[in-house]
Amino acid sequence: MSSLSTRPLVLVALVLASLAAARPAAAATAFVTPPDNAAAPEAQNATAAQEDAPLPPAERRTFIAYFENDLFADADEHYTNAVKFTYISKDLDHYRNSSLPGWAVDILEAIPKLGNADDIHNVGFSLGQDIYTPEDTQATELQPQDRPYAGWLYFSVALHAKNATRLDTFELTGGMVGPSSLGEQSQNTVHEVRHIPTAKGWDNQLHDEPGAMASWLRTWRVDPDPLGRWGLEWDHLAHAGATLGNVLTFANAGGEVRLGHNLPHDFGTNMIRPGGASAPPAVPGDPWVRGETGWHLFLGADARAVGHNIFLDGNTWEGSPTKATRLPLVADVYTGAAYLWDRYKLTYTHCWRTDEYKGQHGGQFFGSLALSVSF
């Protein structure tokens, strides 16, 4: 989103502080038998230990803030900026324990796997915005062979069914493509604040169009294996899914390998994409649940067979100012690092995306920063 020179290296610092206070023992009165002085310290220690103990995974909620931008690759084009905020509920025995209406729960429990009584369930809510621009953001005229300007403002509800090694996610997304998505205002306001050139071609963006998608994604995880004597371990994950809608339609599959210390028992690295929000850990012994410090490096890939992409194909029901010739196969190859401390997980991902349309020059690099908080 910015053309300011930035090396593809992100320095992240996370400083946390925790304070604990013990309540004084209640004073005895003439009408109450004084407590046993010998037992009082033990009771106080037990109370303090209970207050300091981390929440079990079943009681943890998760908030995730995502920021993706091509400024991490010193560029300002194509998929240029995205933000997303996700809230994931605590573990639920059944979706009926959530705030969803009864008629919606009846439908969900009829879907295979999502209604499996042996699984743990979560409900997630997300709000996000994506911004796309052509390569030349200083031209005011139409660029027929390039991708059009487009914004996408959306809200989604994700339903997770999981056990220790498998996560199924079904997500419904609705929003607006076009001027009502506020893509122009978001991009150019930030450019003005940073005193860098604004994008000049937003008059040629896609028209307003309501968008809807249904996504399903399954992720498999293998328990971490120890590696050598330095406290290192590694694991690997695989995923497969599909998305159907007038915004995006594709089938995808991929995998990831992680290496580090105190690997979280979650379901891998997530970037902003349909069905991509991960549920919290499902294992009580997870280092993240125990509040331990950990770190890991990762390498992954995702391949997509694309049947429709409104950000390249143009508006669905009316002519678009411009459109690009979409390629049917697209892949992401990504690497990065994650750091865990207490209730927090900070992840930076550097991604290379192959060409999405004919005439694109060498794909695209962008960075993804995500902060997860468990509470």
N, C-alpha and C positions, 0 to 999 in steps of 0.2 A: 504494500500500500504506500510505500515510500521509496523514493529514489535515492535517499540519503545513503552514502556508502556505509555498509555494515558488513563486517566479516561474519561468515556463518559459524560464529562461536558465541555461545550464550553463557554468561557468568551469572549463576544464580546463588543467592545467599538467603538462608532461611534462619531467622533468629527467633527463638521461642523462649518464654519464661513461664514458670509455674510457681505459684505460691500456695502454701498450705497453712491453715490455721486451726488450732485445736480449741474447741469450746471449753470454757471452765466448767467444772462440775457444779451442779445446782446446789444451792445452799440448803441445809437441813433446817426444818422448822420444828417448833415444840410439838406439832401434831403429826410429824412424820418420823419414823424410825430412821436414824442416820445410817447411811450405807456402810458396808464393811470397807474400812480404809485399805485393807490389803487387796481387796478385789477391784477397787476403783481404778488403779493404774492398768490392770489387765483389761478392764472394760474399755478404758480410753484408748489403749493400744489397738484393741480389736476394732473399735469404731474408726480410728484413723486409717487402719489397714483397709477397711471396707470402702472408705471414701477414696483412697488412693488407687484402689484396684481398677483396672480398665474395664470398660463396659464389655459384656459378652457380645459376640458378633450378632446375635439375634436382636439386640437392642440398639444397634448402631444405625444411624442414618448417615448419608453421604452427600456432600455438596461438591460439585466439580465445576471449575471455571476454565474454559478453553480459550486460547487466543492463537489464531493461525494467520501468518502473513508472509509475503514474499520478501519483506525487508530483511529477513534473516539470510537471504541469498542475494541482497543488493539488487533487487529488481522491482518492477512496478507494472505488472501485466498479468493477464489470464486470471487464474484464481488468486486474487490479490489480497483478500482479507476475509476473515470470518471470526465471529465470537459466538460462544454458546455457554449457557448456564444450565446445569442439570442438578436436580434434587432427586435422590433415591431413598425410598422409604426404608424403615427397618424391616427385618425378616417377618414375613407373614405366613401363617400356616395355610391360609386360604385367602383368595382375593376378597372374600366377604369381610375380612378384617380391615380392608382399606376404606378409603373415602369414596370409592366408585359407586355409582347408583346400582341398584339391584338388577335392573334389566341388562346392564353392561356386564355384570358378573356372570349372569346366566349364559351369555354368549361366550365369554372367556372360558368358562369351565367346560364348554362343549368342544373347545379346540383341543386336538390331541397334544399331549405333553404339557400344555399350559395349565391344564386342569389336573395334572397328576398329583394325587394326594401325598405321594412319597417325597415330593420336591419341596424346597423352600421357595417362597415367592417374594418378589419385590415389585413395587410400582415406581416408575420414574417419570418426572415431568421436566421438559426442556424448553428453553426459549433461545432462539438464535437468529443470526443474520449472516448471509454470505454475499460477497461482492465479486463481480467478474468484469474485466475490462479488456479491450483489445491491446495489441502490443504498443501501438502509438497512441498515447493518451493526450497528446497535444494537438492532434488533428481534429478539426471541427466537422469535417465532412464525413459522409458514410464511407466505411471501409468494407466493401462487399466480400472480400475474401478472408476477412478476419472474424473473430468471434464478436458478438454484439456486447454492448454494455448491458449489465443486468444486475439486479439485486433480488434477494430472496429472504423475506422475513417470515418466520414460522414458529409454531408451537407444536410440541409432540408429547404423546403419552406412550411410555414403554412399559411392557409387562415382562418381567423376568421370572423364569422357573429354573432352579439350579440345584445341583448337589455338589459334592466336593470336587468333581472332575468335569462337569458339563454345565453349560449355561445356554438356555434357549431364550431368545429375546424376540418379542413381537411388538412392533412399534407402529403407531398411527401418527402421521404428520399432516398438518394443514397450515396454509399460509398464503402469502401473496407475492407474486413476481411482478416487477414493474415499478413505476414511480412510487406507488404506495408502500413499497418495501423500504424506502428512505435510503437506498444505496448511495445516491448522489450526495445527499446531505451528509451522510456518515463519512464518506471518503473525503470530500472537499473541505469539510469543517476541520478534520484532523490535519489535512495538508495546510490549511490556512494557519492553524495554530502553530504548526512546525515550520512555517515560512518556506514551504516548498511548492512547486508549481501544482496547481489544481488540474484535474482531468477536464478536458475541454469538450468532449464529445457526448455528454450524457443526454443531449437532446435526441440522440439516436438509439436510446435504450429500448428494450422490449416493452411492449404495452402491458398495462395491468391485466393480470390473469390469476384467478384463484388457483392454488395448487394443492394437491392431495397425494399422499403416498402411503402404502402399506409395506412394511419391511419385516422380514424374518431372518434371523441370524443364529446359527448354532456354533458354539465354541467348545472345543475339547482341550483339557489341560492334563498333562502328565505330572505327577508329584515330583518335586525337586529331588535330584540325586546329588550326593556329595561328590566333590571333585578335589582330590589331593588333600593336603594337610593344612591348608591356609584358611580353612573355614569357608571355602567357596563351594557353590552348588550351581547346578544348571537345570533348566527344564525347557520344554517346548510345548507349543500350542498350535492348534489348527482350527480353521473356521470356514464355514460355507454358508451362503445365504442368497437372498433375492429381494429385490425391491420392485414394486409395480406402482406406476402413477403417471400423471401428466407432467410432472417435473423431472423425474428420473425413472427409468426402467432398466434394470440390469440384473445379472446373476454374477456372484463373486465367490472367490475362494482364495485362501492363503494360509500363511503360517508365520510363526515367530519363534526365535530361540533367545533365551535369556541366560545370562551368566552374572553371578554376583554373590553378595553376602546377605543372608536373611531374606531370601526371595519371598515376596508376598504370595499367598495362595489365592490370588485373584485370577482374572481371566485376560491378562495381557494388556498391551498398550493400546489405547484408543485415541483416534483422532476424530475430527468432526466428519461424520458420514452417517447415512441412515442405518439405524440399528446398532450404532457403535458405542453407546454408553454402557460401561461395564457395571455389573452389580458388585456390591461389597464382598469381601471374603466370606466363604461358607464354612471355614474350618476354625474351631476354637483356638487351636495352637498357632494360628497365623501370626508371624512377627508383627504385622501391622496392628492386629488386635491386641497383642501384648504390649504395644507401645515401644517396641525395640527399634534401634537404629539399623538401617540396612541400605543397601545400594545395589544396583545392577545395570549392566549394559545389555542392549538388545539389538537384534537384527531381524527384520521381517519383510514380508511382501504380500501384496493383495492384487489379484488379477480380476478384471471385470469384462464380461461380454455385454456391451451396451446396446440396448434396443432403442432408447430414447434419452435425449438430454436437451431440455428446453433451453439451456444456456448456450447451446450450439445450433440446435434445430430451429429455434425461434418459437414464437407463440403458436399455440395449438389450434385455436379457432379463428384466428385472423392473421392477415399478412404481417410479417415482422419487417422492421426497417432494414435489417440485414441478418444474415445467418451464415454459418460456416458448414463445410462438408465434414460431418462427423465420422471418425474412425470407429470401427466396431469393437476393437480390443484395446483396452487401456490397462496399464499396470502401475502400481506404486511400489517402490523399494525404499525402505526407511531404516534408519538406525538412530540410536540415541542413548540417553542415560536417565535413570530415575533414582531419587533419593527419598528415603523414608525416615521420619523422625516423629516420635510420639503419635499424634493423630493425623499427621500430614504426609502427603506423597506429592512430590514435585517431579514432573517429567518434561524433558525436552526431546523432541523428535525432529530429525532432519530428513525430509522426504524428497525423492526425485520421482516425478510423474512423467510417464511417456507422453508422446504427442497425442492429443485428443482430436485433432482435426487436420485435414490436408492443408499444407502450407505452413504449419507451425514449425518453428525452428528449434529442434533439439530438446523438446520436452520442457519441463519446468522444475525448479527447486523452490521449496518453501519450508518454513519452520513451524512447529506446533509446540505450544507451551501449555501445560495443564497442571492445575493445582487442585488436589483432592483433599477434603477435610472430612474426617469421620467423627461423629459426635452423637 
